[in-house]
């Protein structure tokens, strides 16, 4: 418990670099040391506080990189990462294969980040509904460029998908996992992963086609 509380309070951006740091590169470098992460799993599962601390500190850049991919460069990405680390510490006993700890952490983190994204999207939609027509602005920051606006709206649409479909889609297409790896991380068959990704892509295609703001941003960038 002490380890969980310590990591819940740990300032991730201070520990792993400024907000300008390329966390995707940092996460990739950390992923190369997956065997090191795996070596801490048995101790963490036995309740060894030192092993748990080393495991979570080692995975923190990967966890934060994952939340930033889903939530963007926002403060709530750090909040989601801290929540995911707490969940990971509480769920570590469910991990059967220590070598799969990185995929396990990313799957759990993806679920946490998607929930945060869904909450933010619903809040933004309610706020827009209360605004005057002249003042209504999509909950994409006005300082963002066209590409950033598209990315933000795409993340919003992904967050509206059923969670299992969204997790499979994000892990395969945003985090770069193969279907077999997604299947192992989520505890389902490869065919189920492929089905979830297919359904997610179909639903995403429909929702994006109905999103006038996304289409306008796409046309503006193309012109």
Backbone as a chain_set.jsonl record, in Angstrom:
{"seq": "XXXXXXXXXXXXXXXXXXXXXXXXXXXXXXXXXXXXXXXXXXXXXXXXXXXXXXXXXXXXXXXXXXXXXXXXXXXXXXXXXXXXXXXXXXXXXXXXXXXXXXXXXXXXXXXXXXXXXXXXXXXXXXXXXXXXXXXXXXXXXXXXXXXXXXXXXXXXXXXXXXXXXXXXXXXXXXXXXXXXXXXXXXXXXXXXXXXXXXXXXXXXXXXXXXXXXXXXXXXXXXX", "coords": {"N": [[0.82, -1.211, 0.0], [1.965, 1.209, 0.739], [3.72, 1.618, -1.378], [1.913, 1.983, -3.479], [0.651, 4.379, -2.715], [2.853, 6.074, -2.747], [3.542, 6.128, -5.493], [1.205, 7.117, -6.54], [1.338, 9.703, -5.775], [3.549, 10.616, -7.098], [5.134, 12.991, -9.129], [4.86, 12.701, -12.409], [5.739, 14.052, -14.753], [7.818, 15.521, -13.746], [9.505, 13.525, -12.886], [10.155, 12.156, -15.209], [10.799, 13.926, -17.203], [10.233, 17.079, -18.972], [7.137, 18.614, -20.168], [7.637, 18.88, -22.812], [9.055, 16.701, -23.515], [9.632, 13.874, -25.626], [7.555, 11.552, -25.151], [6.76, 9.277, -26.453], [9.033, 8.266, -27.685], [10.538, 7.838, -25.391], [8.976, 5.908, -24.143], [9.257, 3.834, -25.991], [11.964, 3.235, -25.759], [12.001, 2.324, -23.141], [10.458, 0.065, -23.42], [12.205, -1.688, -24.601], [13.508, -2.754, -22.503], [11.978, -4.808, -21.451], [12.409, -7.286, -20.308], [13.664, -6.613, -17.967], [11.58, -5.373, -16.602], [9.888, -7.572, -16.311], [11.346, -9.113, -14.552], [10.836, -8.046, -12.085], [8.266, -8.694, -11.508], [7.526, -11.23, -10.158], [8.39, -10.72, -7.487], [6.874, -8.447, -6.88], [4.336, -9.572, -6.955], [4.485, -11.177, -4.761], [4.316, -9.376, -2.765], [6.49, -7.785, -2.232], [7.649, -4.725, -1.504], [9.748, -3.186, -2.545], [10.28, -4.405, -5.03], [7.822, -3.934, -6.269], [7.846, -1.141, -6.378], [10.067, -0.66, -8.077], [9.148, -1.932, -10.372], [6.852, -0.396, -11.093], [7.932, 2.166, -11.338], [9.659, 1.694, -13.463], [7.834, 1.124, -15.484], [6.429, 3.456, -15.698], [7.089, 5.514, -17.705], [6.14, 4.258, -20.042], [3.451, 3.921, -19.427], [2.625, 6.592, -19.115], [3.237, 7.53, -21.678], [1.344, 6.103, -23.127], [-1.119, 7.116, -22.145], [-0.891, 9.727, -23.039], [-0.997, 9.383, -25.803], [-3.661, 8.736, -26.129], [-5.095, 10.714, -24.773], [-3.859, 13.058, -25.472], [-1.662, 15.957, -25.295], [-2.104, 16.815, -22.419], [-2.974, 17.817, -19.06], [-4.606, 15.951, -17.831], [-3.752, 13.577, -18.858], [-1.571, 12.878, -17.343], [-2.841, 12.568, -14.886], [-4.462, 10.358, -15.488], [-2.47, 8.485, -15.972], [-1.325, 8.176, -13.44], [-3.508, 7.102, -12.085], [-3.73, 4.724, -13.5], [-1.36, 3.449, -12.741], [-1.835, 2.939, -10.056], [-3.997, 1.18, -10.355], [-2.656, -0.852, -11.712], [-0.852, -1.766, -9.771], [-2.657, -2.845, -7.977], [-3.709, -4.867, -9.499], [-1.771, -6.647, -10.226], [-1.476, -9.294, -9.416], [-3.084, -10.725, -11.098], [-1.682, -11.135, -13.368], [-0.356, -13.607, -15.314], [1.83, -14.314, -16.872], [4.911, -13.095, -16.517], [6.548, -11.966, -18.541], [4.781, -10.694, -20.162], [4.168, -8.278, -19.078], [4.393, -5.607, -19.959], [2.533, -5.348, -22.088], [0.278, -6.019, -20.617], [0.194, -3.85, -18.82], [-0.208, -1.755, -20.625], [-2.681, -2.422, -21.738], [-4.366, -2.193, -19.501], [-3.893, 0.508, -18.911], [-4.846, 1.715, -21.231], [-7.599, 1.253, -21.001], [-8.179, 2.821, -18.719], [-7.454, 5.387, -19.658], [-9.216, 5.697, -21.811], [-11.64, 5.811, -20.459], [-11.296, 8.227, -19.094], [-11.161, 9.906, -21.304], [-13.719, 9.594, -22.405], [-15.299, 10.7, -20.393], [-14.414, 13.34, -20.482], [-15.215, 14.035, -23.061], [-18.026, 13.838, -22.905], [-18.484, 15.861, -21.049], [-17.6, 18.062, -22.502], [-19.443, 18.084, -24.58], [-21.816, 18.625, -23.201], [-21.23, 21.167, -22.234], [-20.986, 22.586, -24.619], [-23.588, 22.448, -25.504], [-24.864, 24.17, -23.795], [-23.958, 26.606, -24.508], [-24.211, 29.756, -26.339], [-25.162, 29.985, -29.803], [-23.341, 31.525, -31.322], [-21.158, 31.416, -29.722], [-20.529, 28.849, -29.474], [-18.165, 26.383, -29.501], [-16.353, 23.638, -30.607], [-15.016, 21.189, -28.322], [-12.344, 21.243, -28.842], [-9.275, 22.772, -28.508], [-8.991, 26.195, -29.424], [-6.515, 27.114, -30.18], [-5.262, 25.069, -31.423], [-3.866, 23.563, -34.364], [-5.093, 22.509, -37.635], [-4.496, 19.745, -38.038], [-4.086, 18.892, -35.404], [-6.607, 19.372, -34.374], [-8.128, 17.514, -35.785], [-6.99, 15.164, -34.778], [-7.701, 15.334, -32.09], [-10.517, 15.211, -32.249], [-10.788, 12.723, -33.4], [-9.835, 11.091, -31.317], [-11.869, 11.578, -29.496], [-14.042, 10.338, -30.768], [-13.17, 7.681, -30.771], [-13.235, 7.181, -28.045], [-15.933, 6.975, -27.635], [-16.65, 4.51, -28.511], [-17.648, 1.065, -27.809], [-16.048, -0.249, -24.914], [-14.388, -2.611, -25.082], [-14.005, -2.855, -27.842], [-12.759, -0.428, -28.401], [-10.388, -0.64, -26.915], [-9.093, -2.791, -28.222], [-8.776, -1.666, -30.773], [-7.17, 0.619, -30.242], [-4.864, -0.569, -29.101], [-3.927, -2.091, -31.248], [-3.761, -0.312, -33.504], [-2.838, 2.182, -32.6], [-0.92, 1.693, -30.651], [0.568, -0.264, -31.787], [0.525, -3.078, -31.507], [0.475, -6.536, -32.456], [-2.315, -8.59, -33.601], [-2.261, -11.087, -32.219], [-0.798, -10.438, -29.959], [-2.432, -8.524, -28.772], [-4.573, -10.161, -28.218], [-3.436, -11.87, -26.293], [-2.931, -10.029, -24.267], [-5.469, -9.15, -23.589], [-6.9, -11.385, -23.014], [-8.508, -12.859, -24.801], [-9.521, -14.576, -27.853], [-7.613, -14.556, -30.959], [-9.253, -14.246, -33.17], [-11.431, -12.996, -31.981], [-10.285, -10.549, -31.276], [-9.73, -9.535, -33.845], [-12.331, -9.323, -34.79], [-13.372, -7.415, -33.019], [-11.78, -5.205, -33.66], [-12.515, -4.833, -36.328], [-15.265, -4.207, -36.053], [-14.993, -1.888, -34.547], [-13.635, -0.19, -36.332], [-15.535, 0.017, -38.362], [-17.65, 1.278, -36.981], [-16.349, 3.613, -36.262], [-15.792, 4.751, -38.738], [-18.397, 5.335, -39.583], [-19.22, 7.194, -37.596], [-17.37, 9.261, -37.901], [-17.981, 10.077, -40.463], [-20.351, 11.323, -40.012], [-19.622, 13.486, -38.583], [-19.509, 16.692, -38.942], [-17.677, 18.755, -38.305], [-15.221, 17.437, -38.165], [-14.974, 16.626, -40.809], [-14.837, 19.099, -42.111], [-12.437, 20.068, -41.092], [-10.699, 18.186, -42.185], [-11.002, 18.733, -44.937], [-10.055, 21.361, -45.003], [-7.378, 21.012, -44.37], [-6.566, 19.551, -46.544], [-6.797, 21.339, -48.605]], "CA": [[0.0, 0.0, 0.0], [2.858, 2.371, 0.773], [4.218, 1.81, -2.733], [0.828, 2.552, -4.278], [0.472, 5.775, -2.344], [4.032, 6.799, -3.205], [3.459, 6.341, -6.925], [0.044, 7.95, -6.822], [1.721, 11.095, -5.538], [4.77, 10.925, -7.818], [4.932, 13.866, -10.282], [5.447, 11.972, -13.521], [6.472, 14.918, -15.665], [9.064, 15.895, -13.08], [10.359, 12.347, -12.79], [10.55, 11.621, -16.511], [11.073, 14.973, -18.167], [9.268, 18.165, -19.096], [6.018, 18.306, -21.052], [8.125, 18.876, -24.179], [9.745, 15.438, -23.758], [8.962, 12.944, -26.53], [7.263, 10.396, -24.323], [6.636, 8.091, -27.284], [10.395, 7.737, -27.8], [10.913, 7.348, -24.074], [8.259, 4.658, -23.916], [9.845, 2.807, -26.835], [13.225, 2.833, -25.16], [11.717, 1.543, -21.943], [9.926, -1.228, -23.842], [13.323, -2.563, -24.916], [13.955, -3.383, -21.26], [10.829, -5.525, -20.917], [12.877, -8.371, -19.449], [13.921, -6.025, -16.653], [10.274, -5.209, -15.961], [9.388, -8.9, -15.964], [12.088, -9.661, -13.42], [10.286, -7.498, -10.837], [6.881, -9.13, -11.323], [7.323, -12.211, -9.08], [8.509, -10.077, -6.186], [5.7, -7.592, -6.682], [3.189, -10.432, -6.667], [4.653, -11.699, -3.399], [4.136, -8.298, -1.807], [7.763, -7.105, -2.007], [7.427, -3.315, -1.81], [10.836, -2.693, -3.39], [10.048, -4.913, -6.379], [6.675, -3.213, -6.813], [8.27, 0.234, -6.693], [10.917, -0.701, -9.266], [8.3, -2.285, -11.512], [6.001, 0.727, -11.48], [8.782, 3.261, -11.794], [10.145, 1.336, -14.787], [6.736, 1.163, -16.446], [5.789, 4.772, -15.711], [7.155, 6.208, -18.998], [5.259, 3.583, -20.991], [2.074, 4.238, -19.032], [2.371, 7.999, -19.443], [3.208, 7.643, -23.134], [0.067, 5.561, -23.597], [-2.207, 8.054, -21.853], [-0.723, 10.903, -23.906], [-1.475, 9.031, -27.138], [-5.125, 8.703, -26.116], [-5.65, 11.958, -24.232], [-3.155, 14.215, -25.991], [-0.732, 16.627, -24.386], [-2.951, 17.482, -21.437], [-2.679, 17.446, -17.682], [-5.335, 14.761, -17.399], [-2.987, 12.395, -19.25], [-0.778, 12.526, -16.176], [-3.779, 12.047, -13.883], [-4.847, 9.009, -15.909], [-1.303, 7.615, -15.793], [-1.21, 7.868, -12.014], [-4.604, 6.177, -11.76], [-3.397, 3.432, -14.093], [-0.327, 2.811, -11.932], [-2.501, 2.414, -8.87], [-4.745, -0.007, -10.791], [-1.699, -1.896, -12.034], [-0.355, -2.32, -8.513], [-3.725, -3.649, -7.384], [-4.099, -5.966, -10.395], [-0.588, -7.385, -10.664], [-1.631, -10.727, -9.139], [-3.809, -11.353, -12.199], [-0.757, -11.362, -14.481], [0.145, -14.982, -15.245], [3.114, -14.4, -17.561], [5.675, -11.863, -16.251], [7.087, -11.375, -19.764], [3.72, -9.925, -20.817], [3.782, -7.198, -18.185], [4.247, -4.334, -20.681], [1.232, -5.384, -22.757], [-0.71, -5.994, -19.539], [0.117, -2.476, -18.33], [-0.78, -0.895, -21.665], [-4.105, -2.726, -21.845], [-5.019, -1.58, -18.35], [-3.778, 1.959, -19.072], [-5.748, 2.102, -22.313], [-8.958, 1.293, -20.444], [-8.276, 3.992, -17.846], [-7.397, 6.601, -20.474], [-10.457, 5.805, -22.582], [-12.687, 6.285, -19.541], [-11.055, 9.657, -18.91], [-11.514, 10.586, -22.55], [-15.173, 9.576, -22.536], [-15.837, 11.676, -19.445], [-14.115, 14.677, -20.99], [-16.04, 14.257, -24.244], [-19.396, 14.107, -22.466], [-18.49, 17.182, -20.416], [-17.476, 19.054, -23.56], [-20.699, 18.15, -25.319], [-22.8, 19.321, -22.361], [-20.855, 22.577, -22.188], [-21.316, 23.171, -25.915], [-25.032, 22.548, -25.589], [-25.309, 25.294, -22.982], [-23.408, 27.855, -25.034], [-24.924, 30.397, -27.428], [-24.699, 29.507, -31.096], [-22.157, 32.262, -31.758], [-20.022, 31.124, -28.854], [-20.308, 27.406, -29.415], [-16.925, 25.918, -30.118], [-16.079, 22.249, -30.243], [-14.115, 21.164, -27.197], [-10.973, 21.254, -29.307], [-8.754, 24.081, -28.158], [-8.914, 27.023, -30.618], [-5.127, 27.356, -30.557], [-4.753, 23.909, -32.126], [-3.932, 23.577, -35.807], [-6.073, 21.599, -38.215], [-4.133, 18.357, -37.772], [-4.327, 18.622, -33.989], [-8.053, 19.316, -34.173], [-8.582, 16.214, -36.267], [-6.533, 14.139, -33.843], [-8.53, 15.443, -30.889], [-11.864, 14.718, -32.525], [-10.671, 11.281, -33.604], [-9.758, 10.483, -29.988], [-13.21, 11.648, -28.914], [-14.869, 9.307, -31.39], [-12.698, 6.385, -30.278], [-13.694, 7.044, -26.664], [-17.369, 6.658, -27.628], [-16.836, 3.109, -28.895], [-17.667, 0.108, -26.695], [-14.69, -0.294, -24.375], [-13.6, -3.726, -25.608], [-13.625, -2.533, -29.211], [-11.812, 0.69, -28.368], [-9.102, -1.145, -26.426], [-8.479, -3.568, -29.3], [-8.397, -0.737, -31.837], [-6.043, 1.442, -29.784], [-3.665, -1.387, -28.937], [-3.417, -2.532, -32.55], [-3.481, 0.745, -34.468], [-2.13, 3.308, -32.006], [0.23, 1.223, -29.887], [1.37, -1.1, -32.658], [0.555, -4.495, -31.159], [-0.117, -7.479, -33.393], [-3.543, -9.182, -33.049], [-1.955, -12.14, -31.242], [-0.353, -9.794, -28.721], [-3.631, -7.938, -28.172], [-5.34, -11.293, -27.678], [-2.794, -12.309, -25.06], [-3.068, -8.997, -23.242], [-6.866, -8.957, -23.207], [-7.477, -12.655, -22.602], [-9.506, -13.362, -25.752], [-8.906, -15.206, -29.02], [-7.186, -13.661, -32.036], [-10.439, -13.951, -33.987], [-12.232, -12.007, -31.258], [-9.595, -9.266, -31.447], [-9.962, -9.072, -35.212], [-13.736, -8.932, -34.89], [-13.546, -6.157, -32.301], [-11.142, -4.138, -34.444], [-13.355, -4.594, -37.502], [-16.463, -3.492, -35.617], [-14.581, -0.548, -34.128], [-13.332, 0.607, -37.524], [-16.795, 0.312, -39.044], [-18.369, 2.281, -36.196], [-15.578, 4.855, -36.333], [-16.014, 5.303, -40.075], [-19.739, 5.932, -39.606], [-19.318, 8.379, -36.731], [-16.572, 10.339, -38.496], [-18.715, 10.565, -41.626], [-21.442, 12.168, -39.515], [-19.031, 14.593, -37.847], [-19.249, 17.78, -39.877], [-16.488, 19.509, -37.933], [-14.061, 16.642, -38.557], [-14.888, 16.662, -42.268], [-14.383, 20.435, -42.499], [-11.014, 20.148, -40.764], [-9.995, 17.38, -43.186], [-11.009, 19.457, -46.203], [-9.192, 22.533, -44.847], [-5.985, 20.568, -44.413], [-6.273, 19.057, -47.89], [-6.79, 22.465, -49.563]], "C": [[0.851, 1.255, 0.0], [3.393, 2.676, -0.613], [3.161, 2.448, -3.616], [0.658, 4.031, -3.977], [1.64, 6.627, -2.819], [3.917, 7.125, -4.688], [2.259, 7.183, -7.311], [0.379, 9.425, -6.639], [2.893, 11.537, -6.405], [4.484, 11.821, -9.013], [5.611, 13.281, -11.504], [6.251, 12.871, -14.441], [7.791, 15.358, -15.056], [10.035, 14.724, -13.052], [10.904, 11.909, -14.139], [10.699, 12.682, -17.582], [9.97, 16.0, -18.228], [8.156, 17.756, -20.035], [6.456, 18.326, -22.514], [8.84, 17.567, -24.522], [8.941, 14.58, -24.727], [8.719, 11.65, -25.77], [7.089, 9.132, -25.147], [8.006, 7.439, -27.467], [10.832, 7.13, -26.48], [10.248, 6.012, -23.782], [8.866, 3.524, -24.738], [11.163, 2.311, -26.265], [12.995, 1.955, -23.935], [11.213, 0.159, -22.309], [11.034, -2.21, -24.175], [13.816, -3.313, -23.685], [12.838, -4.197, -20.622], [11.25, -6.676, -20.008], [13.189, -7.867, -18.054], [12.61, -5.832, -15.899], [9.77, -6.564, -15.466], [10.085, -9.462, -14.727], [11.55, -9.177, -12.077], [8.89, -8.042, -10.522], [6.715, -10.151, -10.198], [7.415, -11.602, -7.688], [7.32, -9.194, -5.881], [4.478, -8.41, -6.324], [3.274, -11.058, -5.279], [4.474, -10.624, -2.34], [5.42, -7.573, -1.455], [7.626, -5.654, -2.458], [8.509, -2.754, -2.722], [10.659, -3.144, -4.834], [8.88, -4.186, -7.036], [7.071, -1.802, -7.224], [9.104, 0.261, -7.959], [10.106, -1.026, -10.519], [7.507, -1.084, -12.002], [6.817, 1.919, -11.959], [9.321, 2.971, -13.194], [9.077, 1.437, -15.854], [6.122, 2.549, -16.596], [5.913, 5.502, -17.043], [6.257, 5.585, -20.057], [3.806, 3.93, -20.708], [1.73, 5.673, -19.407], [2.342, 8.212, -20.952], [1.892, 7.153, -23.708], [-1.072, 6.528, -23.333], [-2.097, 9.303, -22.711], [-1.19, 10.607, -25.325], [-2.997, 9.085, -27.211], [-5.729, 10.038, -25.709], [-4.984, 13.207, -24.791], [-2.257, 14.842, -24.937], [-1.514, 17.472, -23.378], [-2.612, 16.993, -20.039], [-3.415, 16.178, -17.266], [-4.687, 13.484, -17.906], [-2.126, 11.934, -18.082], [-1.673, 11.974, -15.064], [-4.176, 10.61, -14.21], [-3.694, 8.029, -15.71], [-1.131, 7.226, -14.326], [-2.305, 6.897, -11.57], [-4.298, 4.785, -12.296], [-2.323, 2.71, -13.29], [-0.906, 2.228, -10.653], [-3.271, 1.144, -9.23], [-3.805, -1.173, -11.103], [-1.165, -2.559, -10.77], [-1.398, -3.233, -7.871], [-4.044, -4.897, -8.196], [-2.956, -6.898, -10.738], [-0.713, -8.886, -10.421], [-2.335, -11.467, -10.278], [-2.906, -11.663, -13.388], [-0.126, -12.75, -14.342], [1.531, -15.128, -15.88], [3.883, -13.094, -17.359], [6.192, -11.185, -17.516], [6.055, -10.515, -20.497], [3.336, -8.683, -20.026], [3.608, -5.865, -18.914], [2.898, -4.275, -21.388], [0.101, -5.333, -21.736], [-0.919, -4.569, -19.034], [-0.534, -1.562, -19.358], [-2.272, -1.163, -21.84], [-4.873, -2.063, -20.719], [-5.025, -0.054, -18.486], [-4.719, 2.469, -20.154], [-7.177, 2.206, -21.812], [-9.155, 2.532, -19.573], [-8.337, 5.269, -18.679], [-8.665, 6.793, -21.297], [-11.61, 6.28, -21.699], [-12.527, 7.78, -19.279], [-11.487, 10.433, -20.147], [-13.031, 10.667, -22.717], [-15.821, 10.597, -21.61], [-15.625, 13.09, -19.952], [-14.992, 15.016, -22.183], [-17.474, 14.59, -23.861], [-19.496, 15.484, -21.837], [-18.442, 18.27, -21.481], [-18.759, 19.207, -24.347], [-21.773, 18.871, -24.515], [-22.504, 20.818, -22.333], [-21.214, 23.268, -23.5], [-22.822, 23.363, -26.054], [-25.585, 23.721, -24.813], [-24.874, 26.637, -23.549], [-24.342, 28.445, -26.087], [-24.361, 29.913, -28.745], [-23.414, 30.2, -31.527], [-20.931, 31.893, -30.952], [-19.692, 29.645, -28.812], [-19.054, 27.037, -30.189], [-16.746, 24.479, -29.702], [-15.025, 22.23, -29.164], [-12.678, 20.852, -27.61], [-10.456, 22.663, -29.073], [-8.567, 24.917, -29.421], [-7.489, 27.285, -31.068], [-4.546, 26.19, -31.357], [-4.811, 24.155, -33.631], [-4.923, 22.544, -36.3], [-5.752, 20.146, -37.874], [-4.405, 17.986, -36.322], [-5.811, 18.532, -33.7], [-8.606, 17.974, -34.633], [-8.206, 15.109, -35.293], [-7.386, 14.14, -32.578], [-9.917, 14.87, -31.128], [-11.845, 13.209, -32.769], [-10.609, 10.562, -32.264], [-11.125, 10.488, -29.307], [-14.107, 10.543, -29.467], [-14.458, 7.914, -30.914], [-13.227, 6.137, -28.868], [-15.175, 6.709, -26.574], [-17.648, 5.196, -27.996], [-17.03, 2.237, -27.655], [-16.243, -0.146, -26.233], [-13.844, -1.408, -24.963], [-13.133, -3.468, -27.04], [-12.57, -1.425, -29.237], [-10.431, 0.221, -27.923], [-8.383, -1.914, -27.531], [-7.976, -2.659, -30.413], [-7.16, 0.07, -31.444], [-4.767, 0.617, -29.681], [-3.076, -1.796, -30.283], [-2.961, -1.366, -33.423], [-2.753, 1.954, -33.891], [-0.863, 2.873, -31.275], [1.068, 0.205, -30.651], [1.467, -2.568, -32.305], [-0.068, -5.335, -32.261], [-1.372, -8.094, -32.766], [-3.277, -10.253, -32.0], [-1.523, -11.543, -29.906], [-1.523, -9.134, -28.006], [-4.473, -9.035, -27.528], [-4.757, -11.762, -26.362], [-3.025, -11.302, -23.936], [-4.494, -8.865, -22.732], [-7.575, -10.255, -22.834], [-8.571, -13.185, -23.5], [-8.768, -13.989, -26.93], [-8.498, -14.153, -30.049], [-8.381, -13.285, -32.909], [-11.33, -12.924, -33.316], [-11.606, -10.619, -31.38], [-9.875, -8.704, -32.833], [-11.398, -8.605, -35.409], [-13.972, -7.589, -34.207], [-12.943, -4.99, -33.069], [-11.983, -3.806, -35.663], [-14.597, -3.799, -37.126], [-16.128, -2.061, -35.214], [-14.321, 0.344, -35.335], [-14.597, 0.967, -38.283], [-17.576, 1.397, -38.32], [-17.672, 3.632, -36.277], [-15.773, 5.535, -37.683], [-17.368, 5.991, -40.157], [-19.794, 7.217, -38.793], [-18.515, 9.543, -37.291], [-17.285, 10.928, -39.709], [-19.837, 11.51, -41.22], [-20.934, 13.41, -38.783], [-18.642, 15.693, -38.828], [-17.98, 18.543, -39.583], [-15.219, 18.762, -38.336], [-13.871, 16.709, -40.069], [-14.385, 18.013, -42.751], [-12.883, 20.585, -42.223], [-10.194, 19.358, -41.791], [-9.897, 18.109, -44.514], [-10.079, 20.664, -46.145], [-7.726, 22.144, -44.965], [-5.606, 20.143, -45.811], [-6.143, 20.211, -48.895], [-5.519, 23.288, -49.472]], "O": [[0.514, 2.245, -0.649], [3.513, 3.84, -0.995], [3.46, 3.342, -4.407], [0.535, 4.845, -4.893], [1.45, 7.766, -3.245], [4.162, 8.259, -5.099], [2.3, 7.893, -8.315], [-0.225, 10.291, -7.273], [3.203, 12.727, -6.445], [3.66, 11.456, -9.851], [6.833, 13.362, -11.621], [7.341, 12.492, -14.87], [8.774, 15.548, -15.772], [11.246, 14.91, -13.178], [11.998, 11.35, -14.212], [10.723, 12.354, -18.768], [8.909, 15.833, -17.626], [8.207, 16.682, -20.635], [5.724, 17.841, -23.377], [9.194, 17.34, -25.679], [7.712, 14.554, -24.663], [9.571, 10.762, -25.746], [7.248, 8.028, -24.624], [8.131, 6.216, -27.412], [11.421, 6.049, -26.444], [10.873, 5.099, -23.242], [8.982, 2.395, -24.26], [11.447, 1.113, -26.284], [13.702, 0.97, -23.72], [11.495, -0.814, -21.61], [10.849, -3.421, -24.055], [14.452, -4.362, -23.793], [12.75, -4.277, -19.397], [10.546, -7.011, -19.056], [13.01, -8.586, -17.071], [12.535, -6.094, -14.699], [9.285, -6.683, -14.341], [9.48, -10.2, -13.949], [11.776, -9.814, -11.049], [8.39, -7.874, -9.41], [5.843, -9.968, -9.349], [6.615, -11.925, -6.81], [6.812, -9.188, -4.759], [3.672, -8.0, -5.489], [2.256, -11.426, -4.693], [4.479, -10.924, -1.146], [5.453, -6.82, -0.482], [7.502, -5.38, -3.652], [8.216, -1.929, -3.587], [10.863, -2.359, -5.761], [8.937, -3.857, -8.221], [6.68, -1.324, -8.289], [8.885, 1.105, -8.828], [10.347, -0.467, -11.589], [7.495, -0.791, -13.198], [6.417, 2.605, -12.899], [9.431, 3.877, -14.02], [9.366, 1.793, -16.997], [5.365, 2.786, -17.537], [4.922, 6.075, -17.495], [5.677, 6.295, -20.877], [3.028, 4.199, -21.624], [0.66, 5.934, -19.956], [1.523, 8.981, -21.457], [1.38, 7.724, -24.671], [-1.911, 6.742, -24.208], [-3.118, 9.886, -23.076], [-1.729, 11.493, -25.988], [-3.557, 9.441, -28.247], [-6.761, 10.444, -26.243], [-5.496, 14.31, -24.603], [-2.113, 14.321, -23.83], [-1.567, 18.697, -23.487], [-2.046, 15.915, -19.854], [-2.913, 15.412, -16.444], [-5.033, 12.399, -17.437], [-1.971, 10.734, -17.857], [-1.301, 11.02, -14.381], [-4.222, 9.752, -13.328], [-3.91, 6.879, -15.326], [-0.827, 6.074, -14.016], [-2.058, 5.987, -10.779], [-4.57, 3.785, -11.632], [-2.366, 1.486, -13.167], [-0.51, 1.145, -10.221], [-3.211, 0.15, -8.506], [-4.11, -2.327, -10.804], [-1.041, -3.782, -10.713], [-1.06, -4.267, -7.294], [-4.582, -5.869, -7.666], [-3.157, -7.86, -11.479], [-0.112, -9.675, -11.151], [-2.201, -12.683, -10.411], [-3.311, -12.371, -14.31], [0.56, -13.026, -13.359], [2.317, -15.979, -15.463], [3.54, -12.083, -17.971], [6.27, -9.958, -17.566], [6.412, -9.704, -21.352], [2.285, -8.093, -20.278], [2.755, -5.066, -18.526], [2.195, -3.269, -21.3], [-0.917, -4.68, -21.964], [-2.053, -4.128, -18.842], [-1.326, -0.69, -19.0], [-3.045, -0.232, -22.067], [-5.911, -1.442, -20.949], [-6.034, 0.596, -18.211], [-5.32, 3.533, -20.01], [-7.891, 3.146, -22.161], [-10.177, 3.212, -19.675], [-9.177, 6.134, -18.432], [-9.136, 7.918, -21.464], [-12.455, 7.059, -22.139], [-13.514, 8.515, -19.247], [-12.105, 11.492, -20.042], [-13.558, 11.701, -23.126], [-16.773, 11.278, -21.991], [-16.517, 13.935, -19.872], [-15.463, 16.146, -22.311], [-18.074, 15.509, -24.417], [-20.472, 16.201, -22.058], [-19.147, 19.275, -21.386], [-19.129, 20.314, -24.739], [-22.555, 19.641, -25.074], [-23.419, 21.639, -22.399], [-21.69, 24.403, -23.496], [-23.273, 24.337, -26.657], [-26.664, 24.221, -25.133], [-25.361, 27.684, -23.124], [-25.165, 27.733, -26.662], [-23.211, 29.478, -28.809], [-22.499, 29.554, -32.037], [-19.802, 32.032, -31.423], [-18.707, 29.232, -28.199], [-18.915, 27.344, -31.373], [-16.972, 24.14, -28.54], [-14.212, 23.152, -29.082], [-11.903, 20.281, -26.843], [-11.129, 23.639, -29.405], [-8.035, 24.408, -30.407], [-7.268, 27.645, -32.224], [-3.453, 26.308, -31.911], [-5.691, 24.865, -34.118], [-5.517, 21.802, -35.517], [-6.638, 19.397, -37.464], [-4.898, 16.894, -36.04], [-6.239, 17.718, -32.881], [-9.443, 17.372, -33.962], [-9.011, 14.219, -35.015], [-7.749, 13.083, -32.06], [-10.435, 14.124, -30.296], [-12.778, 12.502, -32.388], [-11.26, 9.533, -32.086], [-11.496, 9.53, -28.628], [-14.84, 9.895, -28.72], [-15.315, 7.062, -30.681], [-13.619, 5.019, -28.534], [-15.632, 6.212, -25.545], [-18.763, 4.709, -27.808], [-16.62, 2.627, -26.562], [-15.33, -0.248, -27.053], [-12.687, -1.176, -25.312], [-12.011, -3.817, -27.408], [-11.609, -1.486, -30.005], [-9.42, 0.637, -28.489], [-7.189, -1.709, -27.75], [-6.88, -2.858, -30.937], [-6.216, 0.187, -32.225], [-3.705, 1.057, -30.123], [-1.855, -1.84, -30.438], [-1.886, -1.427, -34.019], [-2.105, 2.685, -34.64], [0.14, 3.586, -31.276], [2.161, -0.153, -30.211], [2.392, -3.247, -32.751], [-1.017, -4.91, -32.92], [-1.496, -8.124, -31.542], [-3.988, -10.324, -30.997], [-1.845, -12.081, -28.847], [-1.606, -9.174, -26.779], [-5.014, -8.861, -26.436], [-5.496, -12.025, -25.414], [-3.282, -11.683, -22.794], [-4.709, -8.509, -21.573], [-8.723, -10.231, -22.389], [-9.471, -13.885, -23.035], [-7.54, -13.942, -26.998], [-8.97, -13.016, -30.018], [-8.505, -12.138, -33.337], [-11.921, -12.076, -33.985], [-12.315, -9.629, -31.565], [-10.217, -7.53, -32.975], [-11.654, -7.62, -36.102], [-14.678, -6.729, -34.735], [-13.528, -3.909, -33.122], [-12.152, -2.635, -36.002], [-14.944, -2.829, -37.8], [-16.883, -1.133, -35.503], [-14.74, 1.501, -35.358], [-14.729, 2.081, -38.79], [-18.101, 2.32, -38.943], [-18.326, 4.673, -36.352], [-15.902, 6.757, -37.755], [-17.491, 7.08, -40.718], [-20.35, 8.218, -39.245], [-18.933, 10.694, -37.17], [-17.206, 12.131, -39.959], [-20.226, 12.391, -41.987], [-21.719, 14.28, -38.406], [-17.588, 15.636, -39.46], [-17.27, 18.943, -40.506], [-14.255, 19.374, -38.795], [-12.746, 16.834, -40.554], [-13.596, 18.08, -43.693], [-12.152, 21.16, -43.03], [-9.128, 19.802, -42.216], [-8.843, 18.111, -45.15], [-9.39, 20.963, -47.12], [-6.931, 22.855, -45.58], [-4.468, 20.34, -46.236], [-5.463, 20.078, -49.913], [-5.361, 24.263, -50.207]]}, "num_chains": 1, "name": "protein.A"}
